[in-house]
Amino acid sequence: MKLLVLCVLAMMVTMAMSRRHWHFVAHKHVSRPFEVALKVQIIAGFDRQLASWLQRHGRRLSAIQKKTLYFVNRRYMQTHWQAYMVWIVKQIEKLGRSPNVGDYSYVGAEIGRRIPLEVTYSFLVRRNLIPQWRQYMANLMAKRVEDIPVR
Protein backbone atom coordinates (compact mmCIF):
# COMPACT_ATOMS: atom_id res chain seq x y z
CA MET A 1 0.00 0.00 0.00
CA LYS A 2 2.85 2.35 0.86
CA LEU A 3 4.43 1.65 -2.51
CA LEU A 4 1.17 2.46 -4.29
CA VAL A 5 0.85 5.76 -2.43
CA LEU A 6 4.48 6.58 -3.20
CA CYS A 7 3.98 5.82 -6.91
CA VAL A 8 0.82 7.94 -7.09
CA LEU A 9 2.57 10.80 -5.29
CA ALA A 10 5.56 10.58 -7.66
CA MET A 11 3.20 10.59 -10.64
CA MET A 12 1.35 13.65 -9.31
CA VAL A 13 4.60 15.54 -8.74
CA THR A 14 5.81 14.62 -12.21
CA MET A 15 2.57 15.81 -13.79
CA ALA A 16 2.62 19.07 -11.82
CA MET A 17 6.20 19.81 -12.81
CA SER A 18 5.68 18.96 -16.46
CA ARG A 19 2.57 21.13 -16.71
CA ARG A 20 4.26 24.08 -15.05
CA HIS A 21 7.00 24.32 -17.68
CA TRP A 22 4.93 23.28 -20.66
CA HIS A 23 4.03 25.91 -23.24
CA PHE A 24 2.90 25.86 -26.84
CA VAL A 25 5.71 26.47 -29.30
CA ALA A 26 4.44 28.79 -31.99
CA HIS A 27 4.89 27.60 -35.57
CA LYS A 28 7.95 28.98 -37.28
CA HIS A 29 7.99 29.99 -40.92
CA VAL A 30 10.86 30.99 -43.16
CA SER A 31 10.90 32.68 -46.53
CA ARG A 32 10.44 30.58 -49.66
CA PRO A 33 14.13 30.36 -50.76
CA PHE A 34 15.14 29.19 -47.27
CA GLU A 35 12.28 26.68 -47.16
CA VAL A 36 13.28 25.28 -50.56
CA ALA A 37 16.90 24.89 -49.45
CA LEU A 38 15.78 23.03 -46.34
CA LYS A 39 13.40 20.71 -48.20
CA VAL A 40 15.88 19.83 -50.92
CA GLN A 41 18.65 18.96 -48.46
CA ILE A 42 16.40 17.07 -46.03
CA ILE A 43 14.88 14.90 -48.77
CA ALA A 44 18.30 14.39 -50.38
CA GLY A 45 19.62 13.08 -47.07
CA PHE A 46 16.59 10.85 -46.49
CA ASP A 47 16.73 9.49 -50.05
CA ARG A 48 20.47 8.81 -49.71
CA GLN A 49 19.79 6.80 -46.55
CA LEU A 50 16.98 4.90 -48.29
CA ALA A 51 19.12 4.15 -51.36
CA SER A 52 21.91 2.71 -49.22
CA TRP A 53 19.37 0.75 -47.13
CA LEU A 54 17.78 -0.65 -50.31
CA GLN A 55 21.23 -1.71 -51.55
CA ARG A 56 21.69 -3.79 -48.42
CA HIS A 57 18.15 -4.99 -47.63
CA GLY A 58 15.85 -4.23 -50.53
CA ARG A 59 16.19 -7.32 -52.70
CA ARG A 60 12.89 -8.83 -51.56
CA LEU A 61 10.89 -5.62 -52.10
CA SER A 62 8.84 -4.95 -55.20
CA ALA A 63 9.23 -1.74 -57.19
CA ILE A 64 5.96 -0.39 -55.73
CA GLN A 65 7.14 -1.07 -52.18
CA LYS A 66 10.40 0.75 -52.88
CA LYS A 67 8.46 3.65 -54.33
CA THR A 68 6.25 3.68 -51.23
CA LEU A 69 9.33 3.96 -49.01
CA TYR A 70 10.37 7.05 -50.96
CA PHE A 71 6.88 8.39 -50.23
CA VAL A 72 7.46 7.62 -46.53
CA ASN A 73 10.51 9.92 -46.65
CA ARG A 74 8.43 12.81 -47.97
CA ARG A 75 5.58 12.21 -45.53
CA TYR A 76 8.05 11.98 -42.65
CA MET A 77 9.44 15.39 -43.58
CA GLN A 78 5.92 16.84 -43.79
CA THR A 79 4.90 15.36 -40.46
CA HIS A 80 7.92 16.58 -38.52
CA TRP A 81 8.44 19.93 -40.24
CA GLN A 82 7.52 22.10 -37.24
CA ALA A 83 9.76 20.07 -34.94
CA TYR A 84 12.59 20.60 -37.41
CA MET A 85 11.85 24.32 -37.48
CA VAL A 86 12.36 24.64 -33.73
CA TRP A 87 15.83 23.11 -34.09
CA ILE A 88 16.56 25.07 -37.28
CA VAL A 89 15.74 28.40 -35.63
CA LYS A 90 18.11 27.56 -32.75
CA GLN A 91 20.89 26.64 -35.17
CA ILE A 92 20.42 29.79 -37.23
CA GLU A 93 20.38 31.97 -34.10
CA LYS A 94 23.73 30.46 -33.09
CA LEU A 95 25.28 32.00 -36.20
CA GLY A 96 24.98 35.49 -34.75
CA ARG A 97 24.42 37.05 -38.16
CA SER A 98 21.70 37.20 -40.78
CA PRO A 99 21.36 33.83 -42.49
CA ASN A 100 21.66 33.06 -46.18
CA VAL A 101 20.47 30.16 -48.33
CA GLY A 102 23.73 28.28 -47.79
CA ASP A 103 23.18 28.29 -44.03
CA TYR A 104 19.73 26.77 -44.44
CA SER A 105 21.12 24.22 -46.90
CA TYR A 106 23.74 23.20 -44.35
CA VAL A 107 21.16 22.83 -41.57
CA GLY A 108 18.82 20.87 -43.87
CA ALA A 109 21.67 18.54 -44.80
CA GLU A 110 22.37 18.01 -41.09
CA ILE A 111 18.75 16.99 -40.53
CA GLY A 112 18.79 14.66 -43.52
CA ARG A 113 21.99 13.07 -42.27
CA ARG A 114 21.19 12.82 -38.55
CA ILE A 115 17.71 11.29 -38.51
CA PRO A 116 18.10 7.48 -38.53
CA LEU A 117 15.32 6.44 -40.91
CA GLU A 118 16.90 3.02 -41.54
CA VAL A 119 15.19 1.87 -38.35
CA THR A 120 11.84 2.96 -39.78
CA TYR A 121 12.41 1.13 -43.05
CA SER A 122 13.42 -2.06 -41.27
CA PHE A 123 10.40 -1.84 -38.99
CA LEU A 124 7.97 -1.30 -41.87
CA VAL A 125 9.40 -4.16 -43.91
CA ARG A 126 9.78 -6.63 -41.04
CA ARG A 127 6.24 -6.07 -39.77
CA ASN A 128 4.78 -5.95 -43.31
CA LEU A 129 3.47 -2.43 -42.65
CA ILE A 130 4.37 -0.82 -45.95
CA PRO A 131 1.09 0.76 -47.04
CA GLN A 132 -0.58 -0.03 -50.35
CA TRP A 133 0.08 2.48 -53.13
CA ARG A 134 -2.70 5.08 -53.30
CA GLN A 135 -3.47 8.07 -55.47
CA TYR A 136 -2.56 10.63 -52.78
CA MET A 137 0.91 9.04 -52.69
CA ALA A 138 1.24 9.41 -56.44
CA ASN A 139 0.10 13.04 -56.18
CA LEU A 140 2.76 13.83 -53.59
CA MET A 141 5.49 11.95 -55.44
CA ALA A 142 4.64 13.80 -58.67
CA LYS A 143 5.51 17.12 -57.03
CA ARG A 144 9.01 18.48 -57.08
CA VAL A 145 10.70 18.42 -53.69
CA GLU A 146 10.55 22.23 -53.59
CA ASP A 147 6.76 22.16 -53.95
CA ILE A 148 5.92 19.64 -51.22
CA PRO A 149 3.52 21.38 -48.83
CA VAL A 150 4.71 21.58 -45.23
CA ARG A 151 2.13 23.85 -43.62
C-alpha positions as CSV (number, residue, x, y, z in Angstrom):
1,M,0.0,0.0,0.0
2,K,2.8,2.3,0.9
3,L,4.4,1.6,-2.5
4,L,1.2,2.5,-4.3
5,V,0.9,5.8,-2.4
6,L,4.5,6.6,-3.2
7,C,4.0,5.8,-6.9
8,V,0.8,7.9,-7.1
9,L,2.6,10.8,-5.3
10,A,5.6,10.6,-7.7
11,M,3.2,10.6,-10.6
12,M,1.3,13.7,-9.3
13,V,4.6,15.5,-8.7
14,T,5.8,14.6,-12.2
15,M,2.6,15.8,-13.8
16,A,2.6,19.1,-11.8
17,M,6.2,19.8,-12.8
18,S,5.7,19.0,-16.5
19,R,2.6,21.1,-16.7
20,R,4.3,24.1,-15.1
21,H,7.0,24.3,-17.7
22,W,4.9,23.3,-20.7
23,H,4.0,25.9,-23.2
24,F,2.9,25.9,-26.8
25,V,5.7,26.5,-29.3
26,A,4.4,28.8,-32.0
27,H,4.9,27.6,-35.6
28,K,7.9,29.0,-37.3
29,H,8.0,30.0,-40.9
30,V,10.9,31.0,-43.2
31,S,10.9,32.7,-46.5
32,R,10.4,30.6,-49.7
33,P,14.1,30.4,-50.8
34,F,15.1,29.2,-47.3
35,E,12.3,26.7,-47.2
36,V,13.3,25.3,-50.6
37,A,16.9,24.9,-49.5
38,L,15.8,23.0,-46.3
39,K,13.4,20.7,-48.2
40,V,15.9,19.8,-50.9
41,Q,18.6,19.0,-48.5
42,I,16.4,17.1,-46.0
43,I,14.9,14.9,-48.8
44,A,18.3,14.4,-50.4
45,G,19.6,13.1,-47.1
46,F,16.6,10.9,-46.5
47,D,16.7,9.5,-50.1
48,R,20.5,8.8,-49.7
49,Q,19.8,6.8,-46.6
50,L,17.0,4.9,-48.3
51,A,19.1,4.1,-51.4
52,S,21.9,2.7,-49.2
53,W,19.4,0.8,-47.1
54,L,17.8,-0.6,-50.3
55,Q,21.2,-1.7,-51.6
56,R,21.7,-3.8,-48.4
57,H,18.2,-5.0,-47.6
58,G,15.8,-4.2,-50.5
59,R,16.2,-7.3,-52.7
60,R,12.9,-8.8,-51.6
61,L,10.9,-5.6,-52.1
62,S,8.8,-4.9,-55.2
63,A,9.2,-1.7,-57.2
64,I,6.0,-0.4,-55.7
65,Q,7.1,-1.1,-52.2
66,K,10.4,0.7,-52.9
67,K,8.5,3.7,-54.3
68,T,6.3,3.7,-51.2
69,L,9.3,4.0,-49.0
70,Y,10.4,7.1,-51.0
71,F,6.9,8.4,-50.2
72,V,7.5,7.6,-46.5
73,N,10.5,9.9,-46.7
74,R,8.4,12.8,-48.0
75,R,5.6,12.2,-45.5
76,Y,8.1,12.0,-42.6
77,M,9.4,15.4,-43.6
78,Q,5.9,16.8,-43.8
79,T,4.9,15.4,-40.5
80,H,7.9,16.6,-38.5
81,W,8.4,19.9,-40.2
82,Q,7.5,22.1,-37.2
83,A,9.8,20.1,-34.9
84,Y,12.6,20.6,-37.4
85,M,11.9,24.3,-37.5
86,V,12.4,24.6,-33.7
87,W,15.8,23.1,-34.1
88,I,16.6,25.1,-37.3
89,V,15.7,28.4,-35.6
90,K,18.1,27.6,-32.7
91,Q,20.9,26.6,-35.2
92,I,20.4,29.8,-37.2
93,E,20.4,32.0,-34.1
94,K,23.7,30.5,-33.1
95,L,25.3,32.0,-36.2
96,G,25.0,35.5,-34.7
97,R,24.4,37.0,-38.2
98,S,21.7,37.2,-40.8
99,P,21.4,33.8,-42.5
100,N,21.7,33.1,-46.2
101,V,20.5,30.2,-48.3
102,G,23.7,28.3,-47.8
103,D,23.2,28.3,-44.0
104,Y,19.7,26.8,-44.4
105,S,21.1,24.2,-46.9
106,Y,23.7,23.2,-44.4
107,V,21.2,22.8,-41.6
108,G,18.8,20.9,-43.9
109,A,21.7,18.5,-44.8
110,E,22.4,18.0,-41.1
111,I,18.7,17.0,-40.5
112,G,18.8,14.7,-43.5
113,R,22.0,13.1,-42.3
114,R,21.2,12.8,-38.6
115,I,17.7,11.3,-38.5
116,P,18.1,7.5,-38.5
117,L,15.3,6.4,-40.9
118,E,16.9,3.0,-41.5
119,V,15.2,1.9,-38.4
120,T,11.8,3.0,-39.8
121,Y,12.4,1.1,-43.1
122,S,13.4,-2.1,-41.3
123,F,10.4,-1.8,-39.0
124,L,8.0,-1.3,-41.9
125,V,9.4,-4.2,-43.9
126,R,9.8,-6.6,-41.0
127,R,6.2,-6.1,-39.8
128,N,4.8,-5.9,-43.3
129,L,3.5,-2.4,-42.6
130,I,4.4,-0.8,-46.0
131,P,1.1,0.8,-47.0
132,Q,-0.6,0.0,-50.3
133,W,0.1,2.5,-53.1
134,R,-2.7,5.1,-53.3
135,Q,-3.5,8.1,-55.5
136,Y,-2.6,10.6,-52.8
137,M,0.9,9.0,-52.7
138,A,1.2,9.4,-56.4
139,N,0.1,13.0,-56.2
140,L,2.8,13.8,-53.6
141,M,5.5,12.0,-55.4
142,A,4.6,13.8,-58.7
143,K,5.5,17.1,-57.0
144,R,9.0,18.5,-57.1
145,V,10.7,18.4,-53.7
146,E,10.6,22.2,-53.6
147,D,6.8,22.2,-54.0
148,I,5.9,19.6,-51.2
149,P,3.5,21.4,-48.8
150,V,4.7,21.6,-45.2
151,R,2.1,23.8,-43.6
